[in-house]
Amino acid sequence: MRVALIQMNSQDSPEANLREASRLIEVAASEGADLAALPELFTYLGPSAEHPRIAEAIPGRTTDDLSALAEKHRMYILGGSFLEQVPGEPRFYNTSTFFDRSGRLIAKYRKIHLFDVDLPGQAPYRESATVAAGAEVVTADTEFGRIGMTICYDLRFPELYRALASQGAELIFVPAAFTLHTGKDHWEVLLRARAIENQVFVVAPAQVGPHPPGRECYGNSLIADPWGTVIARSPNPVGVTVTTLDLAYQKKVRLELPALAHRRRELLS
């Protein structure tokens, strides 16, 4: 299975960001990717005051574009995430979408854990000011196996990843816009931990570099295998990194170290 990590430096122009995402998906297709994965909030990174203007419904322009690209290239596409508008709801959802080779939307996940934080030297960040939390653990079946969906800050909550693994997930996505401040110390450690704990492939496409209003993302998109080894990593510039996942290796890891079978479910919720 050939997987393409797409690393972006999205800004506050949805039109420009969508053009760039489409260009990078085309690059992934030209390199033989079976699956291309975009980062969190790939359509817009900018002031939250603009969220009512840039949020959109599903289906809508962005999902139509991603569907067409998936069908054109006969590839799976993880639509990172973007702000989903729901009629009658005062806040939006940070929503990730997943398309099959025919362009069909086969999974939609709304970010469960919202990032509210005060970082030294930066403006306070309050995702919950404009975004509502999701309430559903989401998996989907593909020709390669079952995938699980998470977004960015979810990474700090291992119970979500255990729930996905318990539902049979073999590959878990973590599209992210991880901050530079926390990313340099925690990003790789947490991704590898989630991979090791659940013996899954973790695919984490990320935003990189500065964006309005004066914030910066860590980048370092990566894929960790079920042993926790980083088998692909994007350099800091925007671009596409493609690698092959050996799905048979996952079965080998689970056979030789059957930790998932040793869980004491009767003692731990």
C-alpha positions, 0 to 999 in steps of 0.5 A, spaced: 500 500 500 503 506 497 501 512 502 502 519 500 503 524 506 501 531 504 505 537 508 502 544 507 503 551 509 495 553 509 494 560 510 487 564 510 485 564 503 481 557 502 481 558 494 489 558 494 489 552 499 484 548 495 488 549 489 495 547 493 491 541 496 489 539 489 496 540 486 499 536 491 494 530 490 496 530 483 503 529 485 501 524 490 498 520 484 504 521 479 508 517 484 503 511 484 500 513 491 494 508 493 492 513 498 493 521 499 492 524 506 492 531 507 493 535 514 488 538 519 484 545 517 487 544 510 482 549 507 484 555 512 488 557 517 487 564 520 483 568 525 477 565 528 473 571 526 472 568 519 470 561 521 462 563 519 465 565 512 469 559 510 465 554 514 461 549 509 456 544 509 458 536 507 457 535 501 459 542 499 465 545 494 471 541 498 468 534 498 466 535 491 473 537 489 476 531 493 471 526 491 473 528 483 480 527 485 479 520 488 475 518 482 480 521 477 486 518 480 482 511 483 485 513 489 483 513 497 483 520 499 483 523 507 481 530 506 485 532 512 479 536 516 476 543 515 470 547 518 463 543 517 457 548 517 451 544 520 444 548 519 441 551 525 448 550 529 451 556 532 458 553 532 462 548 527 465 542 527 472 540 525 471 534 520 475 529 517 473 526 511 475 519 507 473 517 500 474 511 496 477 510 489 470 511 486 470 518 489 465 516 494 465 519 501 465 513 506 467 516 513 466 522 516 469 524 523 468 530 527 474 532 532 472 529 539 477 533 543 478 541 542 484 544 543 484 550 548 490 553 551 495 559 553 502 558 550 507 563 552 508 568 547 502 567 543 495 569 543 490 564 547 487 559 542 480 557 544 478 552 539 471 551 542 470 558 541 467 556 534 468 549 534 463 544 537 466 537 539 464 531 536 461 524 539 463 518 535 468 514 534 469 512 526 472 507 522 471 505 515 473 498 511 477 499 505 481 493 501 487 494 505 483 493 512 480 497 517 482 505 518 480 509 524 480 517 524 482 522 529 485 529 528 491 533 532 489 534 539 486 527 539 493 524 539 493 526 547 488 521 549 490 514 548 483 511 550 480 514 543 486 510 539 484 503 544 477 504 542 479 504 534 484 498 535 478 495 539 474 496 533 479 493 528 483 499 526 489 497 523 491 504 520 489 510 524 490 517 521 492 523 525 491 529 520 494 535 524 496 542 525 500 541 531 504 547 534 511 548 534 511 549 541 509 543 543 510 539 537 518 539 538 517 535 544 511 531 544 509 530 536 513 524 535 513 521 541 506 521 542 505 518 535 510 512 536 506 511 542 500 510 539 502 506 534 506 501 539 500 501 544 495 499 539 500 495 534 497 499 528 500 504 522 499 511 524 499 516 518 500 523 520 500 529 515 501 535 518 501 543 517 508 546 517 510 553 518 507 560 520 500 562 519 495 568 521 494 570 526 502 569 528 502 562 530 506 556 527 506 549 526 511 544 527 510 540 521 514 533 521 509 529 518 510 522 519 508 514 518 510 510 524 509 502 523 506 497 528 513 497 532 513 504 533 519 505 527 518 511 523 518 509 516 517 516 513 518 523 515 517 529 511 522 535 511 520 541 513 518 544 506 511 543 503 511 537 499 509 530 498 512 524 501 510 517 499 512 510 502 509 503 502 506 500 508 507 492 509 501 490 511 503 483 512 508 486 517 503 488 522 500 481 522 507 479 524 508 484 530 501 482 533 503 474 532 510 475 536 508 480 541 500 479 542 499 485 547 492 486 545 490 479 546 493 480 553 488 486 555 484 485 562 478 488 559 474 485 566 479 490 570 479 496 565 474 500 562 
